[in-house]
Amino acid sequence: RRAADAIAFYVKAFNATELMRLPGPDGRLMHAQLKIGDSCVMLMDEFPEPNACPTFSPLALKGTPVSLHLYVADADAAFAQAVAAGATVVMPLADMFWGDRYGVVDDPFGHRWSIATHQHDYTPEQVAANFKAACGGGQ
């Protein structure tokens, strides 16, 4: 929903570069392609009417079952930029037991983004011990 506005947001929030867009006859975007970091993201407008392939936005579905994950050089700067652009904090940035600095935001279009910078390489045993310590010794 509002794909053109979403593209403008992703440019501001995540330094996205628009590679192409294909508007349909009614002005809605049939296809758009962005580059965020070293990854390609494709998006389109919501097309809920019955057709060959109806599509719905997270707003229509009242949430999203997925999270888009961004590994960045500086999670603090990227997180602050996304929030300044209008993202809502779901999980504040924190140093995580698996070795990432990690936080989660929702964008104004209903998509969830996790933002992380890798800080430490832990063995599986260290991750398990760090998890146990982070959870107060629980399972």
N, C-alpha and C positions, 0 to 999 in steps of 0.2 A: 504494500500500500504506500503510495507516494514515493515511488522509486527515484524520481528525479531529485526530490528533497533528500532522500537517503544518500544518494551519491554526493550531494553537497555536504552533508554531515560527515561522511566517511573521508572526504578530502580534508575537512577541518579537523576531525577527531583523530584520524589515523594516517594522515599524509598520503591518502590514496591518490593514485593517478588514474584518470579515466582513459581507457584505451579505445572504447567504442560504445555507441548506443544505437539501437534500432527502434525508433518510435513506430507505433502502429497507427492505423488510420484514425483512431479516436484520440490519439495523443498519449495513451498509456505506452510505457516502454515494453516492447516485446522481448528485448534482450539488451543487457549492458554488461560491459566487462571492465573491471577495475584491477589495478595492481596495488597490493598493500604489502610493503616489504618486498619479499621475493616470491610472493604468492599471488595467484590469480583468483579473483572473486567474481562470480557471475550473478546477476540479479535481474529481476523483471518486476513489473507491476503485478498486483493481485488481479487474477481473472477468475472470479468465483462463478461466473455464469457457466451453465453446462456447455462444454465444447469437447474437443478431443482430449484436452488435458487441463481440467480446472485446477487453479492454484489459489492458495489462501495464505495470507500473511499471518505472522504470529499474533497480531492484534485480533484478527478474526477468530483464531483458535484459542484466544485467551491465554497465550503463553507459548513458549517454544520448548521443544524437547531436546534441543541441541545447544551447544556452546561453540562459538568460533574462537579458536585459540591463537593468540599472537605471541610469538617469542620475539622480544625486542632487546636492544642493547641496554636500555634504561627504562625499566618498568615504572619507576616513580614518575619520570617525565612523561611517558606515554599515557599513564593512568591519569595524571593531572590534566593533560591535554584533552583527553576524551571527556573528562568531567566538565572541564571549562567549555567544551563544545556542546554540552547538553546531555551527556550520558548520566545515568543514575547509578550510584554505588550500590551493588548487591553484597559484595564482600570486600572490605577494605584490604589494601595491600598488606602483606605480612611475609616474613621469612618462613617458608614451609619445611616440614620435616623431610621432604624428598629432595630438597636442595634448590628450589626455585624461590624467588621473590615473586609473589603471585597475588592477584586480586581479580575481581569480577565486576563488570558493569553491564547494564542494559542500555541499549540505544533507544532513541525516541520511536523507533519503528518496531519494537518488540523483540529485537535480536539480542542475544546474550553473548558477551565477549569476555574471555579470560585473557589477561595480560600478564606476561611473566618474563623474567630474566633469570637465566640459569646461573646459580652462584657456586654450588658445591656438587661434586661427584661423590655420591655415597654408595657403598656396597648395599646389596639387598638386606644384609644383617643390620647395617647402620640405619637404613631407612626404617626397618622394623623397630629398632631400639628408639629411634627419634620419635616414631609414631606413638609408641608406648609412653614415652616421657611427655609428649605433647598432650596425650589424652589422660594424664594423671594415673598411668599404670593400668588403665582399663583395656578391655579386649578390642 
